[in-house]
Amino acid sequence: NGDALLLSNGSSPFSYLLEPKASLSSPNSAGWDGGGAWISRVFNAEEGEGEGDGTLLRGIYHAETVSPSGVKSMGYCESKDGGATWIKPNYPNNQVLSSSSSSSSSSNVRAGAGDGSVIQVTDEQDGTPYYYLYYADYDAGGITGVARAKNMQPGSWTKYNNGWGSQRGVGGTASGLRGFNDATLYTHAPTREILTVGTDYSSPIGGAYMSVSKDGINFKYMPAPLYTMMNVKIYGPNHSPLPAEQDHTAYYSFMPLVGGSELGNTFYMYYMKMATASSYGQRYLLRRKVTLNYNARVEGMPHTLLALTTYIHATTGEQCETREHMPAPYNVKKILGYVATSVEASAAEGLVPIALCYNTIRQDYYLTKAG
């Protein structure tokens, strides 16, 4: 579907409409958003601009073409009824961002510049608040770039290209950001740092890695993932190893504990998990609680502790201890404690090393204090 749909018009997010209607429509034509228009981020006009009565909303949307198919860019939209319906002011001149090169064809290949996320950032040098739009430029080798503007209006956006000001949002060139793994951004309220999270399969320890930035340009990976992916699951019924499967996780996102647009020191992480050897029909939406400890940093970064959980098999009664999520028929029995994902984090927390041992006589696994 090429439209952004209105799913609920009630006070509760669960009061769904029986027939969802288009809130921001795609013209289904040869235009730059003819193949789709999906809202990425919305801001109340009163936030950061000092205008509006609470019903005027400003938004940035992801757009794609019909022909050539799926060339991405970003556009500006407004709502004057609290988000029920959206307009594209001065269309088709409401485009705010596009790739530096033109895509002639994108058959089954990502093209253009889009898949963006917007966050408000205050410039460290002059104290000016800006909207920062992070995006993927597929015509420039898949780099992650950033553009910014003071008021979100078309024509006011410039891309970062080893500095600000010289490259327009539409058609300009940009520098690729380092240490950045996904264009979904969050502000950490206690430190005003910018957080982003994404999957990294190439690191020695695969998993969900969080990046942190103070200025919105220079990002640094945490030394260990928030969630680790295991190649082999140790325990199964009768204490036999389960088949070796590489975990597959995706679509990571953070969520404040009580709502809002900024994160505290504790928040939720949601993601999709499956094993590559399993059917795509067997996917799980998981939630983990994340707490950032800034009192004992590792390399200037918060570090990771994961819950070590005992599961029990509903039929056989067999138990297993793992950092992983175990699907049915396993049920959670209790959380034993927390384990570090790096030696440095373990030392910073003063944790005691534990070892996974195998008893050859009883043919059983057990955990014990190392040494």
Disulfide bonds with the S-S distance in Angstrom:
none
